[in-house]
Amino acid sequence: SSTEARAPQVEVCRRLVRPPFPSSSAAAPTSARACPSMAPVLSREEEAVEKAQKAALVKASLLHCFQSVAQHVMLIQSEPMLLKELCNGDMAETARLLANTSGLVGLLGLFVNQIGGKLSDIHGRKKFLMLGPIGNILWGSLVYMNPTNKPLVLFCRIMRMIMTTFSNTVMLGSAFGDALPPDEHKAAGVKLSAVVGASVVLTPFVEAAILGRTKNPRYSYLVLALMSLFQTCSSASTFPETLELAKRTKQAASNILSTINPFGFLNIYTRGSKALAGMTTIQTFQLLLDGKNMSDITEIWKRNHLGWSVEQSRNFIVLYGTLVVASSAIFGEKLLKTMTNRQYTSLTNSLNTLAFSMRGTTKTWLFLLATLPMLPGVNGASTKALASRCTSLAKAEGFGMGEFSAWSNNLRSLASAIQPVLIGNYYAWCIRKGVFPGSVYWLLAISGAIIPEIMLRFMSDAEIEDKAVDTSKAAKAS
């Protein structure tokens, strides 16, 4: 009978589409082409195992992300304070050093992200995910033991920022691309945003307590090293390897140069579709408003233009983080589920424009008020809808997830190389020339919200929407 004739075909298809660790549904077309009449077939037991594996991945990713962000936030006041001491109280020189080292982080990140992302497609994700916390043990210890060595402090700042970003953003993005379908990828991204906020809420209490008790920022670096040691142990024991051996790429000798080429992200524009290139560019501009690009100038603004103390700055960071967590929990996933990619992106761009237009003020109440509009789209949340669409589209177009994640983050690094240098030196110029320094926030609004919104208007719905859900979402939104 026809049923009996198809039985071997069903078993072959099962073997083709069921990996040891679950791949996202975006990866299914290859197997589907091998058996065009079949969709992935999983028993209830297999579905339960797959669901549990995905849940374990997300849980481990949230823990890893929380600790990585904590290591960024741990020095948010201590590092500018230490550099100000090393610059003999010269704020313009401090701002210049912070800006230029941030720019160097972006440029060097091009190489690290490209090489690391490519190598993770060959050797797996987990070992590269561990580089950040292991490195921070070293960088924190070196600064703690040598707090008056300015070149060493700046070197460790550069290495810490590069490796923490790579092991967190690049590797988590690659792991999610390996294992999660688009909708689950979006939901996990919202949870990560909430975790970022939670880390921002809790870590300043630790830093402020250290600064209040010791009056010396070097001890924050000692705690950084201890936090990194704990993360090394926790991530090593909880994070699963998401890239199975059968799906790892083989490195040919003729392809060695592509591994070390920091401009490999140009493949998105030469090999990828117009839609993929356009959405990637929009996200790159949106990420100019990433928190790490603005943290230094914001700390300088709070201390020198608002006159805040260490405790007041800590309280603001805690309030801000609490609001980010609440916004992600209340609005984040709901907005992504009920709005189309275009509607979500335009809304967050508009809110960011309003917020940064208000933020360049010396009035504390207005600075605080400006925090509210930016909450749905802050710290890269404005990219969530397009990022998920880009990941599924890149996979469908044959890009490796580690490599594509590295290319995307290289563009992010390029933005991080330009933006802090631009705003830091613009701020220093304003101080020297007597120009209103709050205009630096207007520059941020133009580059990170207005320009990407203009670019979005030139893309069609067919390019930016998830095909399976765009019609239903548009109907709900209307």
C-alpha positions in Angstrom: 0.0 0.0 0.0 1.0 3.7 -0.3 1.3 4.0 3.5 3.7 1.0 3.7 5.7 2.4 0.8 6.2 5.7 2.6 7.2 4.2 5.9 11.0 4.1 5.0 10.7 7.6 3.8 9.2 8.8 7.1 12.1 7.2 9.0 14.7 8.7 6.7 13.2 12.2 7.2 13.1 11.7 10.9 16.8 11.0 10.9 17.5 14.0 8.7 15.6 16.6 10.7 16.2 15.5 14.3 19.7 16.7 15.5 21.1 15.9 19.0 20.5 19.5 20.0 17.3 21.1 18.5 17.9 23.4 15.5 15.6 26.3 14.8 12.7 25.8 12.4 14.6 28.1 10.0 17.1 25.3 9.5 14.4 22.9 8.3 14.3 23.7 4.6 17.4 21.7 3.8 15.9 18.6 5.2 12.5 19.4 3.7 14.1 19.6 0.3 15.5 16.1 0.8 12.0 14.9 1.6 9.6 17.4 0.0 6.5 15.7 1.1 7.5 15.6 4.8 7.6 18.1 7.6 9.8 17.4 10.7 8.2 14.5 12.6 8.8 14.3 16.4 7.1 12.1 18.9 5.8 13.6 22.2 8.8 12.4 24.0 11.1 14.0 21.5 9.2 17.3 21.6 9.5 17.3 25.4 13.2 16.7 25.2 13.6 19.5 22.6 11.6 21.9 24.7 13.6 21.1 27.8 16.9 21.6 25.9 15.8 25.0 24.6 14.6 26.1 28.1 18.0 25.0 29.5 19.8 27.1 26.9 17.8 30.2 27.6 18.2 29.8 31.3 22.0 29.4 31.0 22.1 32.3 28.6 20.2 34.6 31.0 22.6 33.7 33.8 25.7 34.3 31.6 24.3 37.6 30.3 23.5 38.9 33.8 27.0 38.3 34.9 28.6 39.8 31.8 26.6 43.0 32.1 27.4 43.1 35.8 31.1 43.2 34.9 30.4 46.2 32.6 28.4 48.0 35.2 30.8 47.2 38.1 33.2 49.9 36.8 30.6 52.4 35.5 31.7 55.0 38.1 35.0 53.6 39.2 36.7 53.7 35.9 36.0 57.4 35.1 37.0 58.2 38.7 40.3 56.3 38.4 41.1 57.9 35.0 40.2 61.3 36.3 42.8 60.8 39.1 45.4 59.7 36.6 44.7 62.8 34.5 45.1 65.1 37.6 41.4 66.1 37.6 41.3 67.3 33.9 37.8 66.4 32.8 38.4 67.2 29.1 41.4 64.9 29.0 39.4 62.2 30.9 36.6 62.5 28.4 39.1 62.3 25.5 40.8 59.1 26.8 37.5 57.4 27.5 36.2 58.3 24.1 39.3 57.3 22.2 39.7 54.0 24.0 36.1 53.2 23.3 36.8 53.8 19.6 39.8 51.6 19.7 37.6 48.9 21.3 35.3 49.1 18.3 38.1 48.8 15.8 39.9 45.9 17.4 36.5 44.3 18.0 36.3 44.0 14.2 39.1 41.5 14.2 38.1 39.6 17.4 34.4 39.2 16.3 35.4 38.1 12.8 38.0 35.6 13.9 36.1 34.3 16.9 32.8 34.0 15.1 34.4 32.1 12.2 36.3 29.8 14.5 33.2 29.1 16.6 31.5 27.8 13.4 34.4 25.3 13.2 35.0 24.4 16.9 31.7 25.2 18.6 30.3 28.0 20.7 31.0 27.1 24.4 34.8 27.4 24.5 34.6 30.9 23.0 31.8 31.9 25.3 34.3 31.3 28.2 36.9 33.8 26.9 35.3 36.9 28.4 35.0 35.8 32.1 38.5 34.1 32.0 40.0 37.3 30.6 38.3 39.5 33.1 39.9 37.6 35.9 43.3 38.7 34.5 42.3 42.3 33.6 40.7 43.0 37.0 43.6 41.6 38.9 46.2 43.6 36.9 44.5 47.0 37.5 44.0 46.2 41.2 47.7 45.6 41.6 48.8 48.5 39.3 46.2 51.3 39.7 48.6 54.1 39.0 49.9 52.7 35.7 47.8 54.7 33.2 48.8 52.7 30.0 48.0 49.5 31.8 44.6 50.7 33.0 43.7 51.8 29.5 44.9 48.5 28.0 42.9 46.5 30.4 39.8 48.6 29.8 40.2 47.9 26.0 40.6 44.2 26.5 37.9 43.8 29.0 35.3 45.6 26.8 36.3 43.7 23.7 36.3 40.2 25.2 33.2 40.7 27.4 31.2 41.9 24.4 32.4 39.0 22.2 31.7 36.2 24.7 28.3 37.6 25.6 26.7 39.3 22.6 28.4 37.4 19.7 28.3 34.0 21.2 24.8 34.2 22.7 23.5 35.4 19.3 25.2 32.5 17.6 23.8 30.0 20.1 20.3 31.3 19.7 20.7 31.2 15.9 21.7 27.5 16.2 18.8 26.4 18.4 15.8 28.8 18.4 13.2 29.5 15.7 12.4 33.2 15.1 9.5 33.6 17.6 11.4 32.0 20.4 14.5 34.0 19.4 12.5 37.2 19.8 11.1 36.1 23.2 14.6 35.2 24.4 15.8 38.6 23.3 13.1 40.3 25.4 14.2 38.2 28.4 17.8 39.2 27.9 16.8 42.8 27.9 15.1 42.3 31.2 18.1 40.5 32.6 20.3 43.4 31.4 18.0 45.8 33.4 18.2 43.5 36.5 22.0 43.5 36.4 22.0 47.3 36.0 19.7 47.5 39.1 21.7 45.3 41.4 25.4 45.9 40.5 25.6 49.6 41.4 24.8 48.8 45.0 28.0 46.7 45.1 30.1 49.3 43.4 28.7 52.2 45.5 29.3 50.1 48.7 32.9 49.5 47.7 33.5 53.2 46.8 31.8 54.4 50.0 33.8 52.1 52.2 37.2 52.2 50.6 37.2 55.6 48.8 39.4 54.0 46.2 38.2 52.7 42.8 40.9 50.1 42.6 38.9 47.7 44.8 36.1 47.6 42.2 38.6 45.9 40.0 39.3 43.2 42.6 35.6 42.5 42.9 35.4 42.4 39.1 38.0 39.6 39.1 36.1 37.6 41.7 32.8 38.0 39.8 34.6 36.8 36.7 35.9 33.7 38.5 32.4 32.8 39.6 31.0 33.3 36.0 33.8 31.1 34.6 32.6 28.3 36.9 28.9 28.8 36.4 29.0 29.1 32.6 31.3 26.1 32.3 28.9 23.9 34.2 25.5 25.2 32.9 25.9 26.3 29.3 25.2 23.7 26.6 27.1 23.4 23.3 24.5 24.3 20.6 26.5 23.6 17.5 26.6 19.8 16.9 29.7 18.3 15.3 27.8 17.4 12.1 27.0 21.1 11.4 30.4 22.6 12.1 32.1 24.0 9.0 35.5 22.7 7.8 38.2 25.3 7.3 40.0 24.9 4.0 43.5 26.2 3.6 42.4 28.4 0.8 39.8 30.0 3.1 42.2 31.0 5.9 42.3 34.7 4.9 38.5 35.0 5.3 38.9 34.0 8.9 41.1 37.0 9.7 39.5 39.5 7.4 37.8 42.1 9.7 35.8 43.4 6.8 34.1 40.0 6.2 30.8 41.7 7.1 30.9 43.1 3.6 29.7 39.6 2.5 26.3 40.7 3.9 26.1 43.3 1.2 27.8 41.3 -1.6 26.4 37.8 -1.0 23.2 38.6 0.9 19.9 39.9 -0.3 18.9 43.5 -0.5 16.5 43.0 2.4 19.2 41.5 4.6 21.7 44.3 3.9 19.1 47.0 4.5 17.9 45.6 7.8 21.4 45.0 9.0 22.3 48.7 8.2 19.3 50.0 10.1 20.2 47.9 13.2 23.8 49.2 13.0 22.6 52.8 13.2 20.1 52.0 16.0 23.0 50.4 18.0 24.7 53.8 18.1 22.5 54.3 21.1 23.8 51.2 22.8 24.4 51.8 26.5 28.2 51.1 26.4 28.5 53.9 23.7 27.0 56.5 26.0 27.9 55.3 29.6 31.1 57.4 29.8 29.5 60.7 28.6 26.5 60.1 30.8 28.6 59.6 33.9 30.5 62.8 33.1 27.2 64.6 32.5 25.7 63.5 35.8 28.8 64.4 37.8 29.7 67.7 36.2 26.5 69.2 34.8 23.9 67.8 37.2 26.2 67.8 40.2 25.3 64.3 41.4 27.2 62.4 44.1 28.2 58.8 43.9 25.1 57.8 45.8 22.8 59.9 43.6 24.3 58.4 40.5 23.9 54.9 42.0 20.3 55.6 42.8 19.6 56.8 39.2 21.3 53.7 37.8 19.2 51.5 40.0 16.0 53.4 39.1 16.8 53.2 35.5 17.5 49.5 35.6 14.3 48.8 37.5 12.3 50.7 34.8 14.1 48.8 32.1 13.1 45.5 33.7 9.5 46.6 34.2 9.2 47.9 30.7 10.6 44.6 29.2 8.2 42.6 31.4 5.1 44.7 30.7 5.6 45.9 27.2 8.5 44.1 25.5 7.2 40.8 24.4 3.7 42.1 24.1 4.7 44.8 21.6 6.7 42.3 19.6 3.8 39.8 19.4 1.1 42.4 18.6 3.0 44.8 16.2 4.6 44.2 12.9 8.3 44.5 12.5 7.8 47.9 10.9 5.4 49.2 13.6 7.6 48.1 16.4 10.8 49.6 14.9 9.1 52.9 14.1 7.6 53.2 17.5 10.9 52.7 19.3 12.8 55.0 16.9 10.2 57.8 17.6 10.4 57.3 21.4 14.2 57.4 21.3 14.2 60.6 19.3 11.9 62.2 21.9 14.0 61.0 24.8 17.4 62.1 23.5 16.1 65.4 22.4 15.1 66.1 26.0 18.1 64.6 27.8 20.7 67.3 27.2 19.6 69.4 30.1 21.1 70.6 33.4 17.8 70.3 35.2 17.5 67.0 37.1 13.8 66.6 36.8 13.9 66.9 33.0 16.8 64.5 32.8 14.8 62.0 34.8 11.7 62.6 32.7 13.6 61.9 29.5 14.3 58.4 30.8 10.7 57.3 30.3 10.2 57.5 26.5 13.4 55.6 25.8 12.5 52.5 27.9 10.8 50.4 25.1 13.8 50.8 22.7 16.8 51.4 25.0 20.0 49.3 24.9 19.4 47.8 21.5 15.7 46.9 22.2 14.7 48.9 19.2 16.5 46.3 17.0 14.7 43.2 18.4 12.1 42.8 15.6 14.5 43.3 12.7 17.3 41.2 14.4 15.1 38.1 14.5 14.1 38.6 10.9 17.7 39.0 9.9 18.8 35.9 11.6 16.2 33.7 10.0 16.8 35.3 6.6 20.6 34.9 6.9 20.2 31.2 7.8 17.9 30.7 4.8 20.5 32.4 2.5 23.2 29.9 3.7 25.2 32.0 6.1 26.8 30.3 9.2 25.3 31.6 12.4 28.6 32.2 14.1 30.0 34.0 11.1 26.8 36.0 10.6 26.6 36.9 14.3 30.3 38.0 14.1 29.6 40.1 11.0 26.6 41.8 12.6 28.6 42.5 15.7 31.5 43.8 13.6 29.2 46.4 12.2 28.1 47.1 15.8 31.8 47.4 16.7 32.3 49.8 13.8 29.5 51.9 15.3 31.1 51.6 18.7 34.4 52.7 17.3 32.9 55.8 15.7 30.2 56.9 18.1 32.2 57.3 21.4 35.0 59.1 19.6 32.5 61.4 17.9 30.5 62.3 21.0 33.5 62.4 23.4 35.5 64.7 21.2 32.4 66.8 20.3 31.7 67.2 24.0 35.4 68.2 24.7 35.1 70.7 21.8 31.9 72.2 23.2 33.6 72.7 26.6 36.6 74.4 25.1 34.6 76.6 22.7 31.7 77.5 25.0 29.1 75.7 22.9 26.1 74.2 24.7 27.4 70.7 25.7 23.9 69.2 25.9 23.7 69.3 22.1 25.7 66.0 22.2 22.4 64.3 23.0 20.8 65.8 19.9 23.6 64.3 17.9 22.8 60.9 19.4 19.1 61.3 18.5 19.9 62.1 14.9 22.4 59.3 14.4 20.7 56.5 16.4 16.9 57.1 15.8 16.1 59.6 13.0 18.5 58.2 10.3 17.5 54.6 10.8 13.8 55.6 10.7 14.3 57.3 7.4 16.1 54.2 6.0 13.2 52.0 7.2 10.7 54.1 5.2 12.5 53.0 2.0 12.1 49.3 2.7 9.0 47.3 1.7 6.9 45.2 4.0 7.8 42.1 1.9 11.4 42.7 2.9 11.1 43.3 6.6 8.1 41.3 7.8 8.1 37.7 8.9 6.1 36.1 6.2 4.1 33.7 8.4 2.9 36.4 10.8 2.9 39.8 9.2 -0.8 39.7 8.0 -2.2 38.6 11.3 -0.2 41.2 13.2 -1.2 44.0 10.9 -4.8 43.0 11.4 -4.5 43.0 15.2 -2.7 46.3 15.3 -5.3 48.0 13.1 
